[in-house]
Amino acid sequence: MAIDPQFEQNRELEGQEHGVDVWGPTDPPEELGIRGTHVAVDFDICIADGACLEDCPVDVFEWVDTPDHPESEIKVNPTNEDQCIDCMLCVDVCPVDAIDVDPGRAGRT
């Protein structure tokens, strides 16, 4: 199952963690929600293969620890989403469709 591109309407903003918005529901360690707004990563389906982190030309992503999550114990957090140039490489390389980039979404700088 891919990230919900309508998460802003379908989920509630729960706050921030590691400098990015967190969209619920969350119930750690199993349910971590979506992180980011302009560049959004569904932490619940991210398998942390690192392709997005390697391919991003402007270093939007950083590793964060997610201990005991069933998919992986690290995730790629869009910590620097304000640097995103909307090239969509991260979206294209994600093997589980856990990333969505939308330049029109709220929070775009």
N, C-alpha and C positions, 0 to 999 in steps of 0.2 A: 504494500500500500504506500502510495506516494504522499508527500507533504500536501496538506490542504492549502491551496493558493488563496482561499478565502478565510484564512485563520483569524484575521482581524475582526471579521464579523461573527465567526463561529466559536471563538475562544475569548477568554477573559484575560486582560493584562494583569498579571499578578505582582509585577514589580521589576526589579533589575538584579542581575547577578553577573559578575565579571564584566561590567560595563555595558551590558546589552539588555533589552527588554526580554522578559520571560512571559510567555503566553501559556496559560494552563489548559487543562488541569495538570497539576504536579502532585506527586506523592512519591518522593525519593525513597529508595534508590531505583525503583522500577519505572516510575512515570516521571519524566523530566520536562515534558512539554516542548514548545518551540522557542528557540532563542534567536533574537534579532527581529528587525522589522523590514527594512529595505532589503537586506540579505538575511533570509530566514533559514534556520537549520532545525529540522525536527530531530531533537535529541533521542526520541523514542525509537526511531528507525535507523539513525546513523550507525554505521558499522565501523567507522573510524579507519577506513582504508587509506586515508590521507591524500587521495587524488586531488581533491579541491585545494588543499593546502599547498601541494606541490605545483599545481597548474596556475594558481592565481597570480597574475602579473603585478598586483599591487599589495600583496600580503594582507588581505582582509582577515584571514583566519589564524587562530592560535589554538594550541592544544590546551584543554582543561581536563582535570581529573573528574571522573564520574564513577566512583567506587561502587562496586556491586551491581551496576546496571547490567541487565541480561544480554544486551547486544555487544557492549564493549565498555571497558573501564576508563576510557578517554574519549573525548569528542572534540570536533573542530568547532570552536566558538567564533562567530563573526565579530570579534572584538573591534576590528577596525572597519566596520561596514561603511563608515562615512568616506572611506577611500575608494569604494567600489566604483568602477568605470562602466558597469553594465555590459561587460563583454560576454557574460553567460558561460564562460569556460567551466566554472564550478558546477553549474546546473548540468552541463553536457557530460561531465566526467563522473558524476555521482552514480554509482552502480545501483543504488536503492531509491533514487529520486527523493532524497531527504532535504534538498536545497531548493529554495525558490527565491528569485531576484525579481523585484518589481520596482522600477524607477518611479512609478506613480504612487507608491504606497506611502502613507503617512510616515514622517520621520526622515524623509529623503532630504539630505542637505545639499 
